[in-house]
Amino acid sequence: MKDRIIFHIDVNNAFLSWTAVYLLDKGYKRDIRKIPAIIGGDEKSRRGIVLAKSPVAKKYGIVTAETLYSARKKCKNLEIFPPNYNWYYKKSKELMKYLSNFSPVQEQLSVDECFLDMSGMNYIYDSLISLAYHIKDEIKEKFGYTVNIGIANNKLCAKMASDFEKPDKVHTLFNNEIETKLWPLDVKDLYMCGKSTTKELYKLNIHTIGELAKLDEKFLEKHFKAQGKYLYNASHGIDNSKVEVHETKNPSISISETLPYNYTDEKKLKEIIFRQVEELSRELRSRKMFAKTVGITFKNSNFTSYSAQETLENATDNTKEILKVAYKVFENSYKQDEIRLIGVRLANLMNNRNEQVSLFDNNKDNLDHTADIQKTIDEINNKFGKSLIKPASLKVIGEAREKKSYKE
């Protein structure tokens, strides 16, 4: 483990940066990263929230997850731009493809961050730290936005290092730097240490990671149960987890999203699933493939991950059919906990439907007709770079599921 070298690459303010790049490409005269601007939902609805903010907006006291109504009160000349998830997904794939040039061992953590296992690459590159600077600078020059890169002997420390100082920085947190760089930090800065855990640590008069590291492991397990072992290891910079390469033997596509705050509202979680299914089903159709398995992945506020899936009788690329199964999987598996990341995965991909069509119905004609309509919708949406058109039936599914979930 001592010889391991892990890079963590994290896009600085991804949603705002990627939107800025999009707008500049379209001829917008100002860089929204340099004005009071935010990425958020529909301003007409006071339930819309801030998803990302520019450094200038931050100076007005605007924070992620506050309402757009509240943000507007703080800054009258605030400019609000809607999220463009299709564009974000495109930029994410573009970045991951670029990073794969430097290591075949890549694990995408979310839409805007990933790990690269650079172990042994010192035989190829003269200096891995110099390489990190090269990657950072080339991304800025080539793609028009900045990233932070953390370098360490494991994933945990690489992730922590990339968060040290932003933007456009390279930081290290090697094993011999734990005491000088990690221990002085506040416990709230420890990766996977949530608000409730932080409050409990403060009550125990533990304020820094160094103070946490000096506690006995059994003491931590007594107060924090299973999480106690993690807190002990993390405070010492211990993490033996591998960089998990995407499995290709069972073809699949997936998308996940780290949420701006911990969600418990089923309606909001379903809205995200709705959007993810739209993107993935469109990707399926662009590849001329069909999915037979639909899965949902959760990561809660304690960073515990769990997932569930269901296999269809017939493979499909139809958004409505996939969404129906995705909602069913969600309702059967969601544990009513606080969710910080949620994702959809389509697996068992194949090149045909293998549809079981009865000799006594017109299902085949219906499938062909639906496919033609879906193809037209995809062409329009792809042309304009967003989900401009949605089949009315998708809205019906969402409304029906919502009523079932909240009225039972």
N, C-alpha and C positions, 0 to 999 in steps of 0.2 A: 504493500500500500504506500510505502514511502516514495516510490518512484512514480506514482501516479501524478499526472498533470491534467487538470480539468479547467476548461474555459467555460465561463457563463457569459453569454452575450444577451444584453437586454436593451431593447429600443427605448430611447429616452422619450417619454411622453408620447407613446405610439399613436394613439388615436388622433391627437392634435397634430403631431408631426406628419403623419401620413395624409391627413386632410389638407394640411398646408401644401404638401408636395402636389397633391391632386389639383388644388385650386390654382397654384402657380402654373402647372402644366396646361390648365384650361384658360390661362390668360388673366387670372385675377391679379390685380396690381399690387396688393399688399401681402406680406408674409404674416399670417395670423399668429405666428409664434412671437411676433414683435409688437402686437397690439393687445388690448384687453379683449380676449376671445375665449370662448369655451365650446366644447362639443357637448350637445345635449339633445333632448327630445323636442317635442312640440311645445313651443313657448305658450301657446294658447291654453294648454292644459297645465294647471299649477302642480300637477303630479310629476311633471317632467323633472329630471335631475341632471346635475352636472356630472358628465362622464370623464371629462378631461378639461384642464384649464391651462392657459398660457402663463408664463412667468409674470407677465404684466398683470393679468387677472388675479394671480395669487397675491400680489401686493395690495389689492383692494380687500383682502380678507376672504376671497371666494375659495371655498373648499370643495373637494370631490364629494359627491352624493347629496349636496344640499339642493334645494329646489331651484329651478330656473327663476321663479318669482322672487325668491330671496336673493339670488345672485344679482338680478337686475336692480334690486333696491340698493345694493352696495355699489354698483357701477352703472350709471345711466347710459353711458355710451358703449356698453358691453355688446359685442357681436357674438351671436349664437349660431352655430352651424350644426346641422343634423349629422349623426353618425352615418358613415357609408361602409357598411360591413362587407359588401362585395369587394370594394377596393382594398379594405384592410386584409381580407383573406388573400387577395392577389399579391399584395405587397409582402405578406407573411411567406407565401410560397416562394416568391422571388428571393427573399432573404435566405431562407433555408437552403434553397438550391445553391446560392452563392457560397454559403458556409460549408456545404458538403465538399467543396473543392479542397478544404484544408484537413478534413478528417472524415473517414467513412463512419466513424462511431459518433452518431449524433442523436440526441434526445430532445424533441421539442416539448418544452414545459408548458407553454401557452402560445397564443397567437403571436406574441412579440418577444419571446425569449426562448433560449435553448442552451443545452450543454453540448460541448465538444470534448471528447476524450482525446487529449493530445499526448498521452503516454507513449513514450518511445519515439515521438516525432522530433526529438532533439537530434536524431541521427539524420534527419532530412533538412531541418532548419537550424541555422547557426544559433539563433536565440529565439526562444518561444515568446519572451516578453516583447522583443522587437517585432515579432510576427503579429502579436496582438495589436500593437500600435499600427502596423500596416493594415490589418483588417479594419480597424476602427476608422482610419483615415480614408481608406478606399471606399467604405460604405458611405461615408459623408460625401465624397467626391462623385461616386457613381450613382447613388440613389437619392441624395439630397436631404438626408436626415442623419442624426447622430445616434450612437450607441455607447453604452458602457460595457467594458469587459472586465470580469473578475477572474483572477487566476489563482488556483490553489491546488492542494493535494487531494481534495475531495469535493463533491458536489455542494455540500452545505457551505463550506468556506468560500467556494467560488461564487455562490449566490450572495453570500454576505458581502464579499469584496466588491461585487459590482454595484452594491447599494451605498458604498461609502460616501462618495462625493459625485454629484452629477452637475451638468451633463458632459458627454464627450470625453470620458476618462478611462484609463486603465489602472486597475488596482490589484495588488496581490495580498493574499492572506495564507501564507504557507504555514506549515506546522510550527516552525520556529518563530512565527510572528503572532501566535495566538495571544500571549500575555500582553504584548505591547499594542496590538491593534484591535483585538476582540474584547478583551476583558474591561477596558475602560468604558465601553458602550453601555447605555441604559438597557435594562432587561427587555424593554418594549421593542428594542431594535433586533432582538434575537429572532431569527427566522423561525416561524411557526409558533411564536409565543403571542397568543391572542390577548385581547383586552381583558378578559376575565382572569386569565392566568397572571397577567401583569399586575392587576389589582391585588390578587392574593399574595403575590411576591412582595409588593409594596407593604402589605399588612404585616408581613414577616420581616420587614425592615431590610429587604433585599432590593437594591436599586440598580446595581451594575451587574454585568455578566460575570465579572470577576468575583463578586460576592456570591453569586449563584454557584460558580464553579467550586467554591470552597466548602459548599454544603455536602453533607453525606448523602450518598445515593439512596439509602434506605429512608432517610428523613424526607427526601423529595417524593419518594414513592408513597409514603404515608400520607402526605398532604395532597399529592396530585395523581395518585394511583398510577395507571399505565403511562401517563404522560411524564411522570417523574423521571423515568429512565431516559426518555428523550431529552428532557431538560438538562440532566446531568451530562449526557454525551455531547449534546450540542454546545453547552457552555465550555466544554473542553475541546471543541472543534473536531469531534469524533463522528465520522460518517463513512460507513463501508459500502453504501449502496452503489450499484453499478450504473453507468450511463446506458440506459436501455435503448437499444436500436429497434426501430419500428419493424415488427414482424412482417415478412413478405410472403411466407408460405400460405397464409390464409389472407388473401387480398382484402383490404379494407380501406376506407377513408374515414376521417374523423375531424371534428372541430371542437375545441373547448374554449371557454372564456372565463378568465379570472374576473370576478365581479368587483365593482367599485367599493362595495361594502357587503357584509354578510346578509344574504337574503333568507327570509322565512316565508315570504308571501308567495303562495303557489301560483297566483296569476302572473307575477313578474317572472318566475322561473319558467312558466309555460311560454311566455312571450319570447324568452331567449331560445327555448327549444324550437319554437315555431320558426324563428329566424335561421337557426342552424340547419334545420331540416330543409328549408328553402334553398340554402346555399349548397348543401351536400347533394340534394336530389338534382339540382342544376348541374353540379359537377359530374354526377353519374351520367346524365344524359349527354353531356359534352364528350364523355369517354365512350358513349354507346354501350354502357354496362348496366347491370341490374343487381340489386341487393336482395339477399334472402334473410339477413339477420339485422335487426335494429336494436341498438343498445344505448343506455344512458349511463354516464359516469358522473359521480358526485365527489366533491371534496368538501368536508365540513370545516367549521371554525377551529377544530382541533387538528386539522390537517389529516384526518382519517378519510381514506378513499374507499368508496364502495361502488358497485355497478350492478346492472341487471340488463338482460337482453331477452328478446323473443325472436324465434325463427318463424318466418312466414311459410305458408304452404307453397306459394309461388313467388319467385323473385320479381321485383318491381323497380321501376325508376319513377313511379308516380308520386308526386309530392303529397297528395291527399292521402294515399294509402300508407305511406311511410309515416306521416304525421299522426295518423290515427293509432298506429302501433306505438309510436314514440310516446304519445300521451298515456296510453295504457300501461306501458312499462314504467313511466314516471309515477303514475298513481299507485301502482302496485309495489314500488320500491322506495319511494321517498320516505325518510324516517322522521320528518317534521323537525329536523335539526337546522342549525344555521349553515347555509351553504355559501362557500367562497369561490367555488369553481364548479361549473356544470358543462357537460359536453355530450354530443351525440356521435355515435359510431355506426357506420353501415359496413357490414362484413359479409363474408361469403359472396363476394362479387363474381358475377358470371356474364357471359356474352349474350345470353338469351334468357327469356322469361321462364322457359319450361312450364308454360301455362297449361293447366288442366282445363280444357274447354269442353263443355257439354255439347253433344250433337243436337240437343233440343233447345238451345238458347242462342241469343245473338251476342254473347259476351265478347267474342272475337271482334265483331264490328265496333262494339263500344270501346274496346281497348285501343283499336286503331284510331278511332275518332278522338279519344282523349289524348292520345299521343300527338296527334296533329295539332290540337289546340295548345298542348303544353309546349310543343316545339315553337309555335308562333309566339307564345308568351316569352319563352327564353330568348328568342331573337330580339324582341323589343327591349326586354330588360337588360340584355347584354350590351345592346347598342347604347343605351342611356346610362349604364353603369350603376343601376340600382333597381330595387324591386318596384318598378313603376306600376306594374299590373300584377294582380293576384286573382286567381279564380275565386269566385264567390263561395264556392264549396269549402274552401279552406277556412274562411271566416265562420261558416256554419259549424265546422268541426270544433273550432276553438270555443265558440259560444256554447255548444252542447256539452263539451267536456267541463267547461267552467261551471255550468249549472249543476252538473252531476257532482263535481268536487265540493261545492260550497253549500249545497242544499241537502245533502244526505246526512 
